[in-house]
Amino acid sequence: MWSRRVTLPKPVAFWILAGVFLMVFFASAAASPLYDVYQQRFHFSAATLTAVFAVYVLVLLVTLLFFGSVSDYLGRLPVIAAALVFSVAGCVVFLDAHGTGALFAARSLQGIASGLATGPTGAALIDLQPPGSHRAPLVTSVFSSLGLALGGLVTSVLVQYAAAPTHLVWWVLLGVFVAGVAAVPFIPEPGIRRPGVLASLRPRVVVPRPARRTFFAAVPCIVTGWALGGLYLSLGPSLAAEVTGSANLVWGGLVIFLLCGVGAAAALLLRDINPRTIMLTGCLFLLAGMAMTFGATAASTAPVFFVGSGIAGVGFGLAFLGSFRVVTALAEPGERAGLVTAIYVVGYLAFSIPALIAGVATTAYGLHSTALVYAAALAVLAAAAIGLLLAQGGGSSRGRLRRSAGSRAKSAAGA
């Protein structure tokens, strides 16, 4: 089916899939500014709010675990097409939502869509990029953050100032995803079909042996950034409302944009730096941003809170870009989707579980106290990631010196 058709040039196909990738993340963040609206309309607690947020991530993780590597066997496009169909279904359920049950169902459908799309789209972008290019990891990192940023900000503006606040954004996204389904048949299949698809459905995280050491070293860096993102996309709008003392929903969208949008811009501007240096720089900015956000939240100082969010956003973007580039460079083409899946499994666990705990804590102890503890915990984790990266850098340097000394000794012996 996929081989006997008219297809678009690879560069065009690359950017279409990049746009699909961005819009999947846009849709995942579009619900965040609406949580307060749904909360007032359906009368649920902060714990339920974060549960609605978390169910998306938990369903996404299950989908990743079972289907994250399937595109290495079926090809990329059939899985991407299925993801877009689930995205359409999620928009339809949101449009007809009349209670919390519909919110859980819609977010679950979005979780399936994102879980199906993340691995094959990321792998397809690597497959379609020009030879020797680092465009795909850059686009994957920047567009995921940019999609979250735009989803939060654009939706908050629509909710605050446009008519039909709980419907307009879903109608727009519905049209985008239908167009994506129509475009898939014209994209050249970048993957290959091979036997073993049933075996690939076993729930597992595939980290190729050559990438394992690097992958596990990158975990603290990934966890710090994504845990911060989980806080901002679940409770960020509520926290912005408390710090500013304003009911205007755009402040909630702005705080998401500052974290994710500044992260995307930082990743784009600093893309040519060594990826390990990018990781370290990202963790340093995360630490500084968390320290500033902690102080601003404690003092309820809105300007400092937004500045701290922007500084943390630099770290959010750089930490993931550096980690993604370092790890995916070590995978063979047939292992890429599985490895991309492993990265996102770690990221989404950090994205959901701390935020869910924070939602429960908010119900018991209040948003202000919970945000302070969360910020302090992330600052400690960022400091630990910095220490690990510095220790590894020193160890690598010593290893290179030993290898160099050994080579000189062998040369002298040979002489």
For each residue, the residues with C-beta under 8 A, 3 or more apart:
1: 4 5
2: 5 75 77 78 185 189
3: 189
4: 1
5: 1 2 185 186
6: 186
7: 13 186 187 188
8: 12 13 16 186 187 188
9: 12 13
10: 13 14 128 188
11: 14 15
12: 8 9 15 16
13: 7 8 9 10 16 17 128 186 187 188 190
14: 10 11 17 18 125 128 129 135
15: 11 12 18 19
16: 8 12 13 19 20 183 187
17: 13 14 20 21 80 121 124 125 128 187
18: 14 15 21 22 125 139 143
19: 15 16 22 23 180
20: 16 17 23 24 80 84 117 121 180
21: 17 18 24 25 117 121 122 125 139 140 143 144 147
22: 18 19 25 26 143 144 146 147 150
23: 19 20 26 27 147 173 176 177 180
24: 20 21 27 28 83 87 113 114 117 118 121 147
25: 21 22 28 29 114 143 144 145 146 147 148 151
26: 22 23 29 30 147 148 150 151 154 173
27: 23 24 30 87 90 91 110 113 151 173 177
28: 24 25 31 56 110 114 147 148 151
29: 25 26 32 147 148 149 150 151 152 155 233 256 260
30: 26 27 33 34 151 152 154 155 169 170 173
31: 28 34 35 52 53 56 94 103 106 107 110 155
32: 29 35 53 151 152 155 233 234 236 237 252 253 256
33: 30 36 37 152 155 156 159 237 249 252 253 256
34: 30 31 37 38 155 159 165 166 169
35: 31 32 38 39 49 52 53 234 237 238
36: 33 39 40 237 238 241 249 252
37: 33 34 40 41 159 165 166 249
38: 34 35 41 42 44 52 97 100 103 166
39: 35 36 42 43 44 48 49
40: 36 37 43
41: 37 38 166
42: 38 39 99 100 103
43: 39 40
44: 38 39 48 49 100
45: 48 49 363
46: 49 50 235 238 359 362 363 367
47: 50 51 359 360 362 363
48: 39 44 45 51 52 100 359
49: 35 39 44 45 46 52 53 234 235 238 359
50: 46 47 53 54 234 235 355 356 358 359 360 362
51: 47 48 54 55 104 356 359
52: 31 35 38 48 49 55 56 100 103 104 107
53: 31 32 35 49 50 56 57 107 230 233 234 352 355 356 359
54: 50 51 57 58 234 352 353 355 356 359
55: 51 52 58 59 104 107 108 111
56: 28 31 52 53 59 60 107 108 110 111 114 352
57: 53 54 60 61 111 230 348 349 351 352
58: 54 55 61 62 111 352
59: 55 56 62 63 107 108 111 112 115
60: 56 57 63 64 111 112 114 115 118 348
61: 57 58 64 65 115 345 348 349 352
62: 58 59 65 66 115 203
63: 59 60 66 67 68 111 112 114 115 116
64: 60 61 67 68 115 118 119 341 344 345 348
65: 61 62 68 203 204 205 341 345
66: 62 63 201 202 203
67: 63 64 70 79 115 116 119 201
68: 63 64 65 115 118 119 205 206 337 338 340 341 342 344 345
69: 72 73 119 200 204 206 337 338 341
70: 67 73 74 79 120 197 200 201 337
71: 74 75 76 78 79 80 119 120 123 124 191 337
72: 69 123 191 194 200 334 335 336 337 338
73: 69 70 193 194 195 196 197 200
74: 70 71 78 79 193 197
75: 2 71 78 79 189 191 192 193
76: 71 79 80 120 121 123 124 127 189 190 191 337
77: 2 80 81 124 184 187 189 191
78: 2 71 74 75 81 82
79: 67 70 71 74 75 76 82 83 116 117 119 120
80: 17 20 71 76 77 83 84 116 117 120 121 124 184
81: 77 78 84 85 181 184
82: 78 79 85 86 116
83: 24 79 80 86 87 112 113 114 115 116 117 120 121
84: 20 80 81 87 88 113 117 177 180 181 184
85: 81 82 88 89 181
86: 82 83 89 90 109 110 112 113 116
87: 24 27 83 84 90 91 109 110 113 117 173 177 180
88: 84 85 91 92 174 177 178 181
89: 85 86 92 93 109
90: 27 86 87 93 94 106 107 109 110 113
91: 27 87 88 94 95 106 170 171 173 174 177
92: 88 89 95 96 174
93: 89 90 96 97 102 105 106 109
94: 31 90 91 97 102 103 106 166 170
95: 91 92 167 170 171 174
96: 92 93 102
97: 38 93 94 102 103 106 166
98: 102
99: 42 102 103
100: 38 42 44 48 52 103 104
101: 104 105
102: 93 94 96 97 98 99 105 106
103: 31 38 42 52 94 97 99 100 106 107
104: 51 52 55 100 101 107 108
105: 93 101 102 108 109
106: 31 90 91 93 94 97 102 103 109 110
107: 31 52 53 55 56 59 90 103 104 110 111
108: 55 56 59 104 105 111 112
109: 86 87 89 90 93 105 106 112 113
110: 27 28 31 56 86 87 90 106 107 113 114
111: 55 56 57 58 59 60 63 107 108 114 115
112: 59 60 63 83 86 108 109 115 116
113: 24 27 83 84 86 87 90 109 110 116 117
114: 24 25 28 56 60 63 83 110 111 117 118
115: 59 60 61 62 63 64 67 68 83 111 112 118
116: 63 67 79 80 82 83 86 112 113 119 120
117: 20 21 24 79 80 83 84 87 113 114 120 121
118: 24 60 64 68 114 115 121 122 340 341 344
119: 64 67 68 69 71 79 116 122 123 337 338 340 341 344
120: 70 71 76 79 80 83 116 117 123 124 191 337
121: 17 20 21 24 76 80 83 117 118 124 125
122: 21 118 119 125 126 136 140 336 337 340
123: 71 72 76 119 120 126 127 190 191 336 337 340
124: 17 71 76 77 80 120 121 127 128 190 191
125: 14 17 18 21 121 122 128 129 135 136 139 140
126: 122 123 129 136 137 328 333 336
127: 76 123 124 190 191 333 336
128: 10 13 14 17 124 125 136 188 190
129: 14 125 126 133 134 135 136
130: 133 135
131:
132:
133: 129 130 136
134: 129 137 138 271 325
135: 14 125 129 130 138 139
136: 122 125 126 128 129 133 139 140
137: 126 134 140 141 321 324 325 328
138: 134 135 141 142 267 268 271 321 325
139: 18 21 125 135 136 142 143
140: 21 122 125 136 137 143 144 324
141: 137 138 144 145 264 267 317 320 321 324 325
142: 138 139 145 146 264 267 268 317 321
143: 18 21 22 25 139 140 146 147 264
144: 21 22 25 140 141 147 148 320
145: 25 141 142 148 149 260 261 263 264 267 316 317 320
146: 22 25 142 143 149 150 260 261 264
147: 21 22 23 24 25 26 28 29 143 144 150 151 260
148: 25 26 28 29 144 145 151 152 229 233 256 260
149: 29 145 146 152 153 256 257 259 260 261 263 264
150: 22 26 29 146 147 153 154 257 261
151: 25 26 27 28 29 30 32 147 148 154 155 256
152: 29 30 32 33 148 149 155 156 233 236 252 253 255 256 257 260
153: 149 150 156 157 250 253 254 256 257 261
154: 26 30 150 151 157 158 169 253
155: 29 30 31 32 33 34 151 152 158 159 169 253
156: 33 152 153 159 160 237 249 250 252 253 254 256
157: 153 154 160 161 162 250 253
158: 154 155 161 162 165 168 169
159: 33 34 37 155 156 162 165 166 169 249
160: 156 157 165 248 249 250
161: 157 158
162: 157 158 159 165 168
163: 168
164: 167 168
165: 34 37 158 159 160 162 168
166: 34 37 38 41 94 97 159 170
167: 95 164 170 171
168: 158 162 163 164 165 171 172
169: 30 34 154 155 158 159 172 173
170: 30 91 94 95 166 167 173 174
171: 91 95 167 168 174 175
172: 168 169 175 176
173: 23 26 27 30 87 91 169 170 176 177
174: 88 91 92 95 170 171 177 178
175: 171 172 178 179
176: 23 172 173 179 180
177: 23 27 84 87 88 91 173 174 180 181
178: 88 174 175 181 182
179: 175 176 182 183
180: 19 20 23 84 87 176 177 183 184
181: 81 84 85 88 177 178 184
182: 178 179 185
183: 16 179 180 186 187
184: 77 80 81 84 180 181 187
185: 2 5 182
186: 5 6 7 8 13 183
187: 7 8 13 16 17 77 183 184
188: 7 8 10 13 128
189: 2 3 75 76 77
190: 13 76 123 124 127 128
191: 71 72 75 76 77 120 123 124 127 337
192: 75 334
193: 73 74 75
194: 72 73 334
195: 73
196: 73 199 200
197: 70 73 74 200 201
198: 201
199: 196 202
200: 69 70 72 73 196 197
201: 66 67 70 197 198
202: 66 199
203: 62 65 66
204: 65 69
205: 65 68 338 341 342 345
206: 68 69 335 338 339 341 342
207: 211 212 215 338 339 342
208: 211 212 330 331 332 335 338 339
209: 212
210: 330
211: 207 208 214 215 327 330 331 339
212: 207 208 209 215 216
213: 216 217
214: 211 217 218 326 327 330
215: 207 211 212 218 219 327 339 342 343
216: 212 213 219
217: 213 214 388 389 392
218: 214 215 221 222 279 322 323 326 327
219: 215 216 222 223 346
220: 223 224 381 384 385 388
221: 218 224 225 279 282 283 319 322 323 385 389
222: 218 219 225 226 319 320 323 343 346 347 350
223: 219 220 226 227 346 347 349 350 381 385
224: 220 221 227 228 283 286 315 319 350 378 381 382 385
225: 221 222 228 229 282 286 315 316 319 320 347 350
226: 222 223 229 230 320 346 347 348 350 351
227: 223 224 230 231 350 351 354 355 378 381
228: 224 225 231 232 259 286 290 312 316 378
229: 148 225 226 232 233 259 260 316 351
230: 53 57 226 227 233 234 350 351 352 354 355
231: 227 228 234 235 236 239 354 355 358 371 374 378
232: 228 229 235 236 255 256 259 260 309
233: 29 32 53 148 152 229 230 236 256 351 355
234: 32 35 49 50 53 54 230 231 355 358 359
235: 46 49 50 231 232 238 239 355 358 359 362 367 370 371
236: 32 152 231 232 233 239 240 252 255 256 259
237: 32 33 35 36 156 240 241 249 251 252 253 255 256
238: 35 36 46 49 235 241 242 252 367
239: 231 235 236 242 243 255 297 367 371
240: 236 237 243 244 251 252 254 255 305
241: 36 237 238 244 245 246 247 251 252
242: 238 239 245 300 367 368
243: 239 240 296 297 300 301 302 305
244: 240 241 248 251 302
245: 241 242 300 302
246: 241 251
247: 241
248: 160 244 251
249: 33 36 37 156 159 160 237 252 253
250: 153 156 157 160 253 254
251: 237 240 241 244 246 248 254 255
252: 32 33 36 152 156 236 237 238 240 241 249 255 256
253: 32 33 152 153 154 155 156 157 237 249 250 256 257
254: 153 156 240 250 251 257 258 306
255: 152 232 236 237 239 240 251 252 258 259 305 306 309
256: 29 32 33 148 149 151 152 153 156 232 233 236 237 252 253 259 260
257: 149 150 152 153 253 254 260 261
258: 254 255 261 262 306 309 310 313
259: 149 228 229 232 236 255 256 262 263 309 310 312 313 316
260: 29 145 146 147 148 149 152 229 232 256 257 263 264 313 316 317
261: 145 146 149 150 153 257 258 264 265 313
262: 258 259 265 266 310 313 314 316 317
263: 145 149 259 260 266 267 313 314 315 316 317 318 320
264: 141 142 143 145 146 149 260 261 267 268 317
265: 261 262 268 269 317
266: 262 263 269 270 285 313 314 317 318
267: 138 141 142 145 263 264 270 271 317 318 320 321
268: 138 142 264 265 271
269: 265 266
270: 266 267 273 278 281 318
271: 134 138 267 268 321
272:
273: 270 277 278 281
274: 277 278
275: 278 279 321 322 323 325 326 329
276: 279 280 322 326 389 393
277: 273 274 280 281 322
278: 270 273 274 275 281 282 318 319 321 322 325
279: 218 221 275 276 282 283 318 319 322 323 326 389
280: 276 277 283 284 322 386 389 390 393
281: 270 273 277 278 284 285 315 318 322
282: 221 225 278 279 285 286 314 315 316 317 318 319 320 321 322
283: 221 224 279 280 286 287 315 319 382 385 386 389
284: 280 281 287 288 315 382 386
285: 266 281 282 288 289 311 312 314 315 318
286: 224 225 228 282 283 289 290 312 315 316 319 378 382
287: 283 284 290 291 315 379 382 383 386
288: 284 285 291 292 311 312 315
289: 285 286 292 293 308 309 310 311 312 313 314 315
290: 228 286 287 293 294 308 312 375 376 378 379 382
291: 287 288 294 295 308 379
292: 288 289 295 296 304 307 308 311 312
293: 289 290 296 297 305 308 309 312 375
294: 290 291 297 298 372 375 376 379
295: 291 292 298 299 301 304 308
296: 243 292 293 299 300 301 302 303 304 305 307 308
297: 239 243 293 294 300 305 368 371 372 375
298: 294 295 372
299: 295 296 304
300: 242 243 245 296 297
301: 243 295 296 304 305
302: 243 244 245 296 305 306
303: 296 306 307
304: 292 295 296 299 301 307 308
305: 240 243 255 293 296 297 301 302 308 309
306: 254 255 258 302 303 309 310
307: 292 296 303 304 310 311
308: 289 290 291 292 293 295 296 304 305 311 312
309: 232 255 258 259 289 293 305 306 312 313
310: 258 259 262 289 306 307 313 314
311: 285 288 289 292 307 308 314 315
312: 228 259 285 286 288 289 290 292 293 308 309 315 316
313: 258 259 260 261 262 263 266 289 309 310 316 317
314: 262 263 266 282 285 289 310 311 317 318
315: 224 225 263 281 282 283 284 285 286 287 288 289 311 312 318 319 382
316: 145 225 228 229 259 260 262 263 282 286 312 313 319 320
317: 141 142 145 260 262 263 264 265 266 267 282 313 314 320 321
318: 263 266 267 270 278 279 281 282 285 314 315 321 322
319: 221 222 224 225 278 279 282 283 286 315 316 322 323
320: 141 144 145 222 225 226 263 267 282 316 317 323 324 347
321: 137 138 141 142 267 271 275 278 282 317 318 324 325
322: 218 221 275 276 277 278 279 280 281 282 318 319 325 326
323: 218 221 222 275 279 319 320 326 327 343
324: 137 140 141 320 321 327 328 343
325: 134 137 138 141 275 278 321 322 328 329
326: 214 218 275 276 279 322 323 329 330
327: 211 214 215 218 323 324 330 331 339 343
328: 126 137 324 325 331 336 339 340 343
329: 275 325 326
330: 208 210 211 214 326 327 339
331: 208 211 327 328 335 336 338 339
332: 208 335 336
333: 126 127 336
334: 72 192 194
335: 72 206 208 331 332 338 339
336: 72 122 123 126 127 328 331 332 333 339 340
337: 68 69 70 71 72 76 119 120 122 123 191 340 341
338: 68 69 72 119 205 206 207 208 331 335 341 342
339: 206 207 208 211 215 327 328 330 331 335 336 342 343
340: 68 118 119 122 123 328 336 337 343 344
341: 64 65 68 69 118 119 205 206 337 338 344 345
342: 68 205 206 207 215 338 339 345 346
343: 215 222 323 324 327 328 339 340 346 347
344: 64 68 118 119 340 341 347 348
345: 61 64 65 68 205 341 342 348 349
346: 219 222 223 226 342 343 349 350
347: 222 223 225 226 320 343 344 350 351
348: 57 60 61 64 226 344 345 351 352
349: 57 61 223 345 346 352 353
350: 222 223 224 225 226 227 230 346 347 353 354
351: 57 226 227 229 230 233 347 348 355
352: 53 54 56 57 58 61 230 348 349 355 356
353: 54 349 350 356 357
354: 227 230 231 350 357 358 374 377
355: 50 53 54 227 230 231 233 234 235 351 352 358 359
356: 50 51 53 54 352 353 359 360
357: 353 354 360 361
358: 50 231 234 235 354 355 361 362 370 371 374
359: 46 47 48 49 50 51 53 54 234 235 355 356 362 363
360: 47 50 356 357 363 364
361: 357 358 364 365 369 370 373
362: 46 47 50 235 358 359 365 366 367 370
363: 45 46 47 359 360
364: 360 361
365: 361 362 369 370
366: 362 369 370
367: 46 235 238 239 242 362 370 371
368: 242 297 371 372
369: 361 365 366 372 373
370: 235 358 361 362 365 366 367 373 374
371: 231 235 239 297 358 367 368 374 375
372: 294 297 298 368 369 375 376
373: 361 369 370 376 377
374: 231 354 358 370 371 377 378
375: 290 293 294 297 371 372 378 379
376: 290 294 372 373 379 380
377: 354 373 374 380 381
378: 224 227 228 231 286 290 374 375 381 382
379: 287 290 291 294 375 376 382 383
380: 376 377 383 384
381: 220 223 224 227 377 378 384 385
382: 224 283 284 286 287 290 315 378 379 385 386
383: 287 379 380 386 387
384: 220 380 381 387 388
385: 220 221 223 224 283 381 382 388 389
386: 280 283 284 287 382 383 389 390
387: 383 384 390 391
388: 217 220 384 385 391 392
389: 217 221 276 279 280 283 385 386 392 393
390: 280 386 387 393 394
391: 387 388 394 395
392: 217 388 389 395 396
393: 276 280 389 390 396 397
394: 390 391 397 398
395: 391 392 398 399
396: 392 393 399 400
397: 393 394 400 401
398: 394 395 401 402
399: 395 396 402 403
400: 396 397 403 404
401: 397 398 404 405
402: 398 399 405 406
403: 399 400 406 407
404: 400 401 407 408
405: 401 402 408 409
406: 402 403 409 410
407: 403 404 410 411
408: 404 405 411 412
409: 405 406 412 413
410: 406 407 413 414
411: 407 408 414 415
412: 408 409 415
413: 409 410
414: 410 411
415: 411 412
